[in-house]
Amino acid sequence: MNIDIKDAQNVYNNLIDNTFNKQENKLFGIKQIDINTVPDRSLHQLPYETAEKLFNLSSNQRLQYFEEIKEKMSDDLYWTVLRALWIDDGICSEQWKKLMYADRKRQHKIMKSSDRQALRKLPKVMPVYRACDEKEDEKNFNWTLDSNIAVRFHKKHIAIRKIKKSDIYAYFNSRNEKEIILKPKLLEGNIHKRASFSLTLKCSNKI
């Protein structure tokens, strides 16, 4: 998708399904500058042409470019842009894990306000689900609160684990997937159980 610079804000909003409201996110709005000349972690908005380049790249190229410019971003901007990239086409990988668990302040900014409110309303303990193949690592960081969402990925198994609300690193629902990002400590060990494919078929009848 080609992005016209003058329409960058509108395209961005459509790209991430209005993930952020106007009060929380002023991602664009400054003239193009050479971001290599600005001090580290001082950039609070992306220049139009920088944003245009970022969101026009393929998935792998986006992350590479994000890696190149991330140190120039303020903490708020880092989390805001990272969320936009994740919501659009993020998948579990070592690179994503490194970015998601970055040593940055104001990590709550990776969530929009409505997601933070929804997170506060979750029960203290809850089951989460993840579709997986036999050889797939079930220790990936993104799960869902809805078993039917896991079923829709048509994998051979559905992994199930019980977590506490305090185990949640972030909650996203912009894709209507009730997505949970687990805290890093929960990615260790093998403390979940698998549901068989027969359970998957049973769940799929509820969709």
NORHU-V940386 format. One record per residue. N is the residue number from 0. RES is the residue in three letters. PHI is phi in radians with two decimals (999 if undefined). OMEGA is omega in radians with two decimals (NA if undefined). Layout:
# NORHU-V940386
n = {N,N}
res = {RES,RES}
phi = {PHI,PHI}
omega = {OMEGA,OMEGA}
This chain:
# NORHU-V940386
n = {0,1,2,3,4,5,6,7,8,9,10,11,12,13,14,15,16,17,18,19,20,21,22,23,24,25,26,27,28,29,30,31,32,33,34,35,36,37,38,39,40,41,42,43,44,45,46,47,48,49,50,51,52,53,54,55,56,57,58,59,60,61,62,63,64,65,66,67,68,69,70,71,72,73,74,75,76,77,78,79,80,81,82,83,84,85,86,87,88,89,90,91,92,93,94,95,96,97,98,99,100,101,102,103,104,105,106,107,108,109,110,111,112,113,114,115,116,117,118,119,120,121,122,123,124,125,126,127,128,129,130,131,132,133,134,135,136,137,138,139,140,141,142,143,144,145,146,147,148,149,150,151,152,153,154,155,156,157,158,159,160,161,162,163,164,165,166,167,168,169,170,171,172,173,174,175,176,177,178,179,180,181,182,183,184,185,186,187,188,189,190,191,192,193,194,195,196,197,198,199,200,201,202,203,204,205,206}
res = {MET,ASN,ILE,ASP,ILE,LYS,ASP,ALA,GLN,ASN,VAL,TYR,ASN,ASN,LEU,ILE,ASP,ASN,THR,PHE,ASN,LYS,GLN,GLU,ASN,LYS,LEU,PHE,GLY,ILE,LYS,GLN,ILE,ASP,ILE,ASN,THR,VAL,PRO,ASP,ARG,SER,LEU,HIS,GLN,LEU,PRO,TYR,GLU,THR,ALA,GLU,LYS,LEU,PHE,ASN,LEU,SER,SER,ASN,GLN,ARG,LEU,GLN,TYR,PHE,GLU,GLU,ILE,LYS,GLU,LYS,MET,SER,ASP,ASP,LEU,TYR,TRP,THR,VAL,LEU,ARG,ALA,LEU,TRP,ILE,ASP,ASP,GLY,ILE,CYS,SER,GLU,GLN,TRP,LYS,LYS,LEU,MET,TYR,ALA,ASP,ARG,LYS,ARG,GLN,HIS,LYS,ILE,MET,LYS,SER,SER,ASP,ARG,GLN,ALA,LEU,ARG,LYS,LEU,PRO,LYS,VAL,MET,PRO,VAL,TYR,ARG,ALA,CYS,ASP,GLU,LYS,GLU,ASP,GLU,LYS,ASN,PHE,ASN,TRP,THR,LEU,ASP,SER,ASN,ILE,ALA,VAL,ARG,PHE,HIS,LYS,LYS,HIS,ILE,ALA,ILE,ARG,LYS,ILE,LYS,LYS,SER,ASP,ILE,TYR,ALA,TYR,PHE,ASN,SER,ARG,ASN,GLU,LYS,GLU,ILE,ILE,LEU,LYS,PRO,LYS,LEU,LEU,GLU,GLY,ASN,ILE,HIS,LYS,ARG,ALA,SER,PHE,SER,LEU,THR,LEU,LYS,CYS,SER,ASN,LYS,ILE}
phi = {999,-1.58,-1.94,-1.33,-1.00,-1.18,-1.87,-1.03,-1.10,-1.15,-1.12,-1.05,-1.06,-1.18,-1.05,-1.89,1.00,0.92,-1.04,-2.07,-1.50,-1.13,-1.24,-1.48,-2.19,-2.14,-1.24,-1.90,2.27,-2.05,-1.18,-1.10,-2.36,-1.43,-1.17,-1.22,-1.63,-1.58,-1.07,-1.04,1.03,-1.92,-1.50,-1.77,-2.44,-1.49,-1.02,-0.91,-1.21,-1.16,-1.12,-1.01,-1.10,-1.02,-1.46,-1.61,-1.36,-1.23,-0.95,-1.14,-1.20,-1.04,-1.10,-1.11,-1.19,-1.05,-1.04,-1.23,-1.93,-1.08,-1.22,-1.44,-1.48,-1.11,-1.04,-1.03,-1.19,-0.95,-1.19,-1.13,-1.20,-1.05,-1.06,-1.03,-1.17,-1.14,-1.09,-1.24,-2.77,-1.24,-2.37,-1.12,-2.82,-1.12,-1.15,-1.11,-1.06,-1.08,-1.24,-1.15,-1.82,-1.07,-1.40,-2.24,-1.36,1.02,-1.03,-1.07,-1.24,-1.26,-1.85,-1.35,-1.07,-1.16,-1.24,-1.14,-1.14,-1.11,-1.08,-1.10,-1.53,-1.20,-1.17,-1.17,-2.31,-2.75,-1.48,-2.27,-2.33,-2.66,-1.33,-2.71,-1.58,-1.03,-1.62,-1.41,-1.26,-1.45,-1.58,-1.11,-1.53,-1.87,-2.28,-2.32,-1.39,-1.94,-1.06,-1.15,-1.14,-1.08,-1.08,-1.13,-1.46,0.97,-1.63,-1.31,-2.30,-2.04,-1.45,-2.23,-2.55,-1.75,-2.26,-1.69,-1.04,-1.21,-1.49,-1.54,-1.50,-2.77,-2.27,-2.21,-2.39,-1.14,-1.72,0.99,-1.98,0.80,-1.48,-1.99,-1.80,-1.39,-1.19,-0.96,-1.09,-1.44,-1.50,-1.72,1.40,-2.40,-1.90,-1.99,-2.23,-1.70,-1.68,-1.30,-1.14,-1.10,-1.18,-1.01,-1.11,-1.12,-1.12,-1.14,-1.22,-1.56,-1.27}
omega = {3.10,-3.07,3.03,-3.06,-3.07,3.13,-3.01,-3.10,-3.13,3.13,3.12,3.14,3.12,-3.09,-3.09,3.03,3.11,-3.08,-3.08,3.05,-3.01,-3.12,-3.08,-2.97,2.98,-2.97,-3.10,3.02,3.09,-3.13,3.12,3.08,3.03,-3.03,3.09,-3.11,-3.10,3.12,3.11,3.07,3.14,-3.05,-3.12,3.07,3.06,2.98,-3.08,-3.04,3.06,3.11,3.12,3.14,-3.09,-3.02,3.05,-3.10,3.03,-3.04,-3.10,3.14,3.09,-3.12,3.12,3.13,3.08,3.09,-3.10,-3.03,-2.99,-3.08,3.09,-3.05,2.94,3.13,3.14,-3.11,3.10,-3.09,3.14,-3.13,3.13,3.10,-3.14,3.13,3.14,-3.11,-3.10,-3.08,-3.13,3.05,-3.13,3.07,3.12,3.12,3.11,3.13,3.12,-3.13,-3.09,-3.10,-3.12,3.11,-3.12,3.08,3.05,-3.12,-3.13,-3.13,3.05,3.09,2.99,-3.01,-3.13,3.09,3.08,3.10,3.12,3.11,3.14,-3.09,3.14,3.11,-3.11,3.13,-3.08,3.01,3.02,-2.97,3.07,3.06,-3.13,3.00,-3.09,-3.08,-3.09,3.11,-3.11,-3.12,3.10,-2.94,-3.10,-3.13,3.10,3.07,-3.02,-3.13,-3.14,3.07,3.11,-3.12,-3.06,3.11,2.99,3.04,-3.03,-3.10,2.97,3.08,-3.12,3.03,3.11,-3.11,3.01,3.09,3.13,3.10,-3.04,3.10,3.13,3.10,3.11,3.02,3.14,3.10,-3.12,-3.14,-3.14,-3.00,3.12,2.97,-3.09,3.03,-3.05,-3.08,-3.12,3.13,3.12,3.10,-3.07,-2.93,3.13,3.08,-3.14,2.95,-3.12,-3.14,3.10,3.08,3.08,3.13,3.12,3.12,-3.05,3.12,-3.11,-3.09,NA}
